[in-house]
Amino acid sequence: MYHTSRHPLTDATPIDRLLDRLLSDSGQSGLLGPLGAHRMGHGEDDHEHGGDAEADILAQFAEQADDLHERVVHDHGIFVAEFLGATGSGKTRLIERLIERAPDDEEIGVIVGDVAGEDDATRFRELGVSVANVNTGKECHLDPSLVEGALEDLDLDALDTLYIENVGNMVCPADFPLGAQARVLVVSATEGDDVVRKHPLLFQACDGAVINKVDIAEAVNADLDLMESDVSEIAPEMPTFRTSAEHGDGLDELATFLDERGHVHASDHEHTHADGQTHEHDHSHEDGHDHAHKHD
Amino acid sequence: MHEFSIATQVLDAAREAAADHGADTFEGITVSVGDASHVNPDQLETCLDAAADSTITDGDLTIDIETEPAYAECACGWSGEPGEIDRALAYAPNLTCPECDARLELQAGNECRLMSVTLPETDDGSDPDAAGSPDANTTD
């Protein structure tokens, strides 16, 4: 048997990526705040993986997510937010509350990832929004191709906002970005106040964290301050929101954050494409902006 | 258990690399898993083994898994392997820059790479170097 030599781990690739990063993100680090490991960037992922002998398997999923992002966010001007977290953390209720507070003329779609069943999808349908239900069966997470399939059930020309509710799982979704402008991790006080420390890498891969069910924290003896300080130690600069989705508390700050993600994203584009081609992207984002403002 | 999806992709990539060298099968692969990726190396190995059994090799596939430490570079000039967050109950790199307290972005260590593919020795005695691994492509 012929054994091939290994590449040293300090291959040129990280330098390429650093250069891409410098070129695409320069001057914005303060503005953008925390960047999740798989955050959608523009320019930084133009980097060719196909030609690399060392195929980064995870980058392939990230590229698929980029394509999704390009299509949904750019071609259709839709604001996309993904919510992930354990079963029972309150993702569905939280999205319901965001839908309820949206203005009547905001067209909202929801992609609901669940291992099985229509329960969550039915709840959203009752609120009058478009719903694409994805039963993942044995898969424990949504991946870009499942989302791609779900988009078939939605009228992208009509939508202003798309919420994606990932499958209840605290591990697997992390390596499968879905092209959203905001990736929000929802944990609840009832999961125990060490939940942040148990899943540090997932927190690092997200853009914002919600600590939900704060109204019953005392009953389950959860230290909310500890949870919040854990988040800031593990994922520095990541905004954290305390909510009681059940009672509709704490949602203003979360909604504002989501609006801002849309804005930051737009300025990201203006910056990246400061070669005279900005108007195209600006235009495609205008819808999203208007609606984002109406949340207030 | 997202390792199975990843294993499938790894084997696809290996199959492609082998095909690039005119081989329709391969005997071994080396995969590098970043410490800060969410891939569990042991589970990945199990999944690779299972997926390879059903789709590729007649015999056993030699699977070599190596891990890659996290590496970050900060705008302030600091670079290196970030420390670990002691309080966390699972491994996580400390993403606060030790020099300037800004948030670090990882440049390496959050990936999962197919590093090399071992091809069967050719019967006609041709130089295996010509076939080799996908690494043979990289010298440019």
Interface residues (C-beta under 8 A of the other chain):
Chain A: M1 Y2 H3 T4 S5 R6 H7 L9 P14 R17 L18 R21 S29 P34 L35 A37 D52 A53 E54 A55 D56 I57 L58 A59 Q60 F61 E139 C140 H141 D143 V171 C172 P173 A174 D175 F176 D194 R197 K198 H199 P200 L201 L202 Q204 A205 D230 E233 I234 A235 P236 E237
Chain B: M1 H2 S5 I6 Q9 V10 A13 A17 E27 G28 T30 S32 A36 S37 H38 V39 T62 E66 E68 Y71 E73 A75 I85 R87 A88 L89 A90 Y91 A92 P93 L95 T96 D101 A102 R103 E105 L106 Q107 A108 N110 E111 C112 R113 L114 M115 S116 V117 T118 L119 P120 E121 P128 A131 G132 S133 P134 D135 A136 N137 T138
